[in-house]
């Protein structure tokens, strides 16, 4: 941590800290110093206390627990308080919420008298919150389509459908794939107040492959370069390791094919899934090896940067054997934007292994208050 700074004129600022576990908090900033003097009269102090909702952040690539809350910031001139900001919190919520900020001052500064501590202050700035709840029940609307298709592949039309934002307007459109004719069409969402959708439009330059269709492991809709737009990822003629992905340039046109290297990973394997493992917004490929090595293997997507995809393999944490077929799944459980491993494990217990970065995960711990496994909640429902 930085402990001091000095400008070209010799003015110095010093920084002091307190440590709680692996977390470090600023405790004091001393300013007004100079290289020609040993003491200063100006300081900013930070005061803390324990918070009721400690949380873990793994973005530093290790588990860092935040247990303290900031109570006040005080500016001193010598031993005399010049300004102070006190922070109040709403402790009735499940998470800590800032409820007020009160600024205290020294109204007797012109007479060089001592401040009246906690008496000379401005009216506090207060913050109010409303419950996150829906007051009205959602309404069900019927949408009329002018053509037949199914999302599960069980319809008689032979046309498979998947939801994806094709024209990048933030609304889910429908991608149609006629497996009998190897044609691809787009059905664009006209907006929330329209019950009758228009006819689909033919994509004039479909992927030049055979035997690959929506719903199969060889066809995926994922964001492979972190630009917030889904891509059509298609295996090449039933190959399981050679893939190309295509941007949706328009409802009737795909972009040029771009190579995606899967290495030795098979997308037909139930232990292989796409997930953003490093919060760069580009989807990576995760393989849970159930063989002799028992390793967690990740292929970090780098193709869009003009580099080979980065392969890393790590051991699974002590006390856990990740397996996508045994109710393990990936989800951010502590709000640090890293994907953690989660497993439902009996009544009211959820097993969590926090992501420590680069394929490393912390040993499992139980998170109580979760869904009851007897309610038949599985990956398809979460």
DRENKE-726464 format. One line per 4 residues: for each residue x, y, z of C-alpha. Coordinates in nm, 3 decimals, decimal comma, m for minus. Layout:
// residues N
X/Y/Z; ...
// end
This chain:
// residues 382
0,000/0,000/0,000; 0,117/0,354/m0,067; 0,251/0,512/0,253; 0,352/0,858/0,129
0,367/1,089/m0,172; 0,586/1,389/m0,246; 0,556/1,658/m0,512; 0,852/1,840/m0,682
0,834/2,119/m0,423; 0,892/1,885/m0,129; 0,532/1,877/0,000; 0,459/1,538/0,158
0,139/1,347/0,230; 0,146/1,039/0,455; m0,109/0,753/0,458; m0,178/0,517/0,750
m0,393/0,203/0,756; m0,556/m0,053/0,982; m0,584/m0,419/0,894; m0,870/m0,656/0,965
m0,791/m1,006/0,843; m0,678/m0,970/0,482; m0,865/m0,642/0,428; m0,690/m0,306/0,468
m0,871/0,021/0,542; m0,731/0,379/0,543; m0,713/0,510/0,899; m0,543/0,851/0,862
m0,412/1,093/0,599; m0,157/1,349/0,723; m0,092/1,651/0,499; 0,084/1,985/0,521
0,417/1,812/0,570; 0,738/1,919/0,401; 1,075/1,752/0,361; 1,223/2,027/0,578
0,993/1,957/0,877; 0,909/1,652/1,083; 0,551/1,726/1,194; 0,229/1,851/1,043
m0,088/2,003/1,182; m0,340/1,876/0,926; m0,492/1,527/0,937; m0,797/1,335/0,814
m0,907/1,047/1,040; m1,135/0,755/0,948; m1,337/0,573/1,214; m1,487/0,223/1,174
m1,698/m0,032/1,358; m1,812/m0,387/1,288; m2,086/m0,425/1,027; m2,378/m0,664/1,060
m2,344/m0,798/0,705; m1,980/m0,891/0,637; m1,923/m0,999/0,277; m1,647/m1,171/0,084
m1,486/m1,025/m0,229; m1,255/m1,245/m0,439; m1,162/m0,995/m0,711; m0,811/m0,951/m0,559
m0,771/m1,326/m0,642; m0,800/m1,428/m0,279; m1,092/m1,429/m0,036; m1,108/m1,084/0,124
m1,375/m1,039/0,393; m1,513/m0,689/0,458; m1,622/m0,674/0,824; m1,605/m0,301/0,900
m1,831/m0,006/0,821; m1,717/0,355/0,796; m1,870/0,560/1,078; m1,706/0,901/1,036
m1,444/1,111/0,858; m1,285/1,390/1,065; m1,055/1,674/0,956; m0,820/1,810/1,224
m0,603/2,118/1,257; m0,371/2,013/1,534; m0,599/1,872/1,806; m0,891/2,083/1,694
m1,170/1,936/1,488; m1,250/2,147/1,182; m1,497/1,923/1,000; m1,656/1,586/1,058
m1,895/1,374/0,854; m2,089/1,108/1,042; m2,262/0,824/0,855; m2,582/0,657/0,971
m2,699/0,321/0,840; m3,027/0,136/0,809; m2,969/m0,178/1,015; m3,315/m0,325/0,954
m3,230/m0,427/0,598; m3,061/m0,754/0,508; m2,768/m0,553/0,371; m2,611/m0,235/0,507
m2,776/0,076/0,357; m2,657/0,434/0,405; m2,939/0,629/0,573; m2,787/0,969/0,664
m2,479/1,191/0,639; m2,438/1,465/0,900; m2,171/1,735/0,861; m2,027/1,887/1,179
m1,809/2,197/1,183; m1,631/2,453/1,398; m1,840/2,771/1,400; m1,601/2,936/1,649
m1,296/2,921/1,423; m1,276/3,304/1,395; m1,254/3,344/1,772; m1,003/3,059/1,804
m1,233/2,889/2,053; m1,290/2,515/2,079; m1,569/2,371/1,870; m1,883/2,252/2,040
m1,847/1,885/1,960; m2,163/1,736/1,811; m2,351/2,066/1,848; m2,232/2,269/1,549
m2,378/2,077/1,255; m2,592/2,112/0,946; m2,924/1,929/0,906; m2,840/1,571/0,805
m2,879/1,454/0,448; m3,112/1,156/0,465; m3,162/0,866/0,223; m3,484/0,671/0,189
m3,546/0,335/0,027; m3,850/0,156/m0,105; m3,897/m0,221/m0,101; m3,804/m0,399/m0,420
m4,141/m0,555/m0,491; m4,399/m0,570/m0,764; m4,729/m0,416/m0,659; m4,926/m0,562/m0,947
m4,950/m0,917/m1,068; m4,795/m0,970/m1,411; m5,038/m1,001/m1,697; m5,026/m1,277/m1,956
m5,050/m1,180/m2,321; m5,091/m1,405/m2,622; m4,856/m1,348/m2,915; m4,973/m1,456/m3,259
m4,714/m1,596/m3,500; m4,773/m1,651/m3,867; m4,559/m1,964/m3,888; m4,507/m2,285/m3,693
m4,199/m2,364/m3,485; m4,108/m2,507/m3,144; m3,851/m2,427/m2,877; m3,810/m2,790/m2,769
m3,780/m2,953/m3,110; m4,090/m3,166/m3,056; m4,320/m2,985/m3,301; m4,429/m3,135/m3,631
m4,296/m2,843/m3,837; m3,931/m2,947/m3,802; m3,838/m2,586/m3,727; m3,638/m2,532/m3,408
m3,638/m2,191/m3,234; m3,414/m2,014/m2,983; m3,444/m1,670/m2,820; m3,157/m1,431/m2,900
m3,121/m1,056/m2,960; m3,051/m1,052/m3,335; m3,075/m0,678/m3,410; m2,909/m0,560/m3,085
m3,201/m0,351/m2,958; m3,218/m0,519/m2,617; m3,531/m0,719/m2,701; m3,529/m1,099/m2,741
m3,587/m1,203/m3,101; m3,631/m1,559/m3,230; m3,381/m1,746/m3,444; m3,541/m2,021/m3,655
m3,363/m2,321/m3,802; m3,536/m2,556/m4,046; m3,337/m2,877/m4,007; m3,492/m3,040/m4,312
m3,386/m2,760/m4,547; m3,080/m2,630/m4,356; m3,221/m2,278/m4,365; m3,196/m2,007/m4,099
m3,449/m1,730/m4,047; m3,489/m1,439/m3,804; m3,811/m1,333/m3,636; m3,768/m0,979/m3,503
m3,946/m0,868/m3,186; m4,168/m0,566/m3,275; m4,200/m0,444/m2,913; m4,405/m0,487/m2,599
m4,736/m0,348/m2,725; m4,757/m0,568/m3,036; m4,935/m0,902/m3,019; m4,893/m0,990/m3,387
m4,535/m1,052/m3,491; m4,422/m1,006/m3,853; m4,313/m1,286/m4,083; m3,963/m1,419/m4,039
m3,683/m1,314/m4,274; m3,446/m1,551/m4,450; m3,078/m1,524/m4,358; m2,917/m1,515/m4,699
m2,567/m1,629/m4,601; m2,619/m1,914/m4,351; m2,325/m2,112/m4,205; m2,190/m2,343/m4,479
m2,216/m2,663/m4,273; m2,438/m2,967/m4,270; m2,565/m3,174/m3,980; m2,559/m2,890/m3,726
m2,883/m2,737/m3,599; m3,026/m2,547/m3,306; m3,061/m2,756/m2,994; m2,753/m2,966/m3,068
m2,422/m2,932/m2,877; m2,256/m2,821/m3,200; m2,460/m2,501/m3,217; m2,447/m2,238/m2,942
m2,557/m1,875/m2,898; m2,292/m1,706/m2,682; m2,095/m1,381/m2,659; m1,739/m1,480/m2,746
m1,571/m1,138/m2,751; m1,735/m0,942/m2,470; m1,910/m0,682/m2,686; m2,251/m0,764/m2,537
m2,382/m0,922/m2,859; m2,462/m1,291/m2,896; m2,283/m1,488/m3,167; m2,390/m1,797/m3,359
m2,128/m2,063/m3,283; m2,141/m2,359/m3,523; m1,936/m2,678/m3,543; m1,788/m2,757/m3,883
m1,956/m3,060/m4,043; m2,010/m3,249/m3,718; m1,658/m3,177/m3,595; m1,648/m3,140/m3,221
m1,339/m2,923/m3,183; m1,342/m2,701/m3,491; m1,592/m2,416/m3,456; m1,662/m2,087/m3,629
m1,872/m1,807/m3,488; m2,075/m1,546/m3,674; m2,201/m1,201/m3,576; m2,559/m1,105/m3,654
m2,497/m0,812/m3,890; m2,868/m0,770/m3,964; m3,186/m0,981/m3,957; m3,092/m1,122/m4,299
m2,712/m1,130/m4,285; m2,437/m1,295/m4,079; m2,084/m1,163/m4,045; m1,774/m1,338/m4,171
m1,679/m1,662/m4,001; m1,429/m1,633/m3,716; m1,241/m1,933/m3,580; m1,301/m2,045/m3,223
m1,052/m2,299/m3,086; m1,197/m2,547/m2,839; m0,878/m2,749/m2,800; m0,966/m3,101/m2,688
m1,294/m3,000/m2,526; m1,607/m3,162/m2,665; m1,925/m2,955/m2,655; m2,118/m3,282/m2,660
m1,976/m3,361/m2,315; m2,218/m3,283/m2,030; m1,918/m3,171/m1,823; m1,838/m2,886/m2,066
m2,013/m2,549/m2,035; m1,963/m2,188/m2,142; m1,918/m1,933/m1,862; m1,741/m1,598/m1,815
m1,476/m1,706/m1,564; m1,272/m1,383/m1,540; m1,532/m1,105/m1,573; m1,405/m0,983/m1,910
m1,759/m1,030/m2,057; m1,632/m1,293/m2,304; m1,752/m1,649/m2,252; m1,488/m1,909/m2,163
m1,512/m2,286/m2,183; m1,515/m2,495/m1,863; m1,451/m2,871/m1,850; m1,490/m3,076/m1,532
m1,268/m3,379/m1,588; m1,422/m3,679/m1,415; m1,131/m3,904/m1,521; m0,816/m3,992/m1,336
m0,686/m3,635/m1,325; m1,003/m3,493/m1,171; m0,900/m3,145/m1,278; m1,096/m2,831/m1,347
m0,996/m2,719/m1,695; m1,070/m2,376/m1,840; m1,014/m2,249/m2,192; m1,001/m1,870/m2,159
m1,125/m1,705/m2,478; m0,852/m1,501/m2,648; m0,935/m1,558/m3,017; m1,103/m1,218/m3,049
m0,777/m1,054/m2,935; m0,586/m1,225/m3,215; m0,425/m1,468/m2,969; m0,465/m1,843/m2,908
m0,715/m1,934/m2,640; m0,543/m1,982/m2,302; m0,567/m2,326/m2,144; m0,526/m2,369/m1,768
m0,590/m2,673/m1,548; m0,616/m2,666/m1,170; m0,706/m2,914/m0,899; m1,053/m2,899/m0,752
m1,064/m2,766/m0,394; m1,032/m2,998/m0,099; m1,372/m3,139/m0,003; m1,544/m3,083/m0,340
m1,569/m3,273/m0,668; m1,745/m3,050/m0,920; m1,977/m3,233/m1,158; m2,235/m3,061/m1,379
m2,440/m3,382/m1,382; m2,465/m3,378/m1,000; m2,643/m3,044/m0,951; m2,326/m2,834/m0,952
m2,364/m2,510/m1,142; m2,194/m2,172/m1,181; m2,335/m1,852/m1,028; m2,204/m1,535/m0,863
m2,295/m1,589/m0,498; m2,115/m1,296/m0,332; m2,156/m1,009/m0,579; m1,790/m0,983/m0,691
m1,880/m1,068/m1,055; m1,682/m1,393/m1,048; m1,862/m1,722/m1,117; m1,868/m1,948/m0,810
m1,955/m2,317/m0,796; m2,288/m2,392/m0,624; m2,464/m2,717/m0,538; m2,799/m2,781/m0,372
m2,724/m3,024/m0,091; m3,031/m3,130/0,100; m3,286/m2,932/0,297; m3,201/m2,565/0,353
m2,833/m2,609/0,262; m2,644/m2,482/m0,040; m2,278/m2,573/m0,090; m2,069/m2,281/m0,221
m1,708/m2,272/m0,343; m1,598/m1,913/m0,407; m1,405/m1,831/m0,722; m1,052/m1,713/m0,637
m0,959/m1,648/m0,999; m0,770/m1,835/m1,270; m0,949/m2,163/m1,210; m0,888/m2,170/m0,834
m1,177/m2,213/m0,591; m1,201/m2,193/m0,213; m1,301/m2,502/m0,010; m1,678/m2,552/0,019
m1,892/m2,395/0,286; m2,264/m2,420/0,363; m2,493/m2,128/0,287; m2,814/m2,167/0,487
m3,159/m2,045/0,393; m3,149/m2,184/0,041; m3,416/m2,379/m0,144; m3,521/m2,722/m0,023
m3,384/m2,993/m0,254; m3,701/m3,191/m0,194; m3,881/m2,921/m0,395; m3,726/m3,081/m0,706
m3,526/m2,772/m0,798; m3,254/m2,852/m1,047; m3,032/m2,678/m1,298; m3,321/m2,641/m1,539
m3,518/m2,441/m1,281; m3,241/m2,214/m1,146
// end
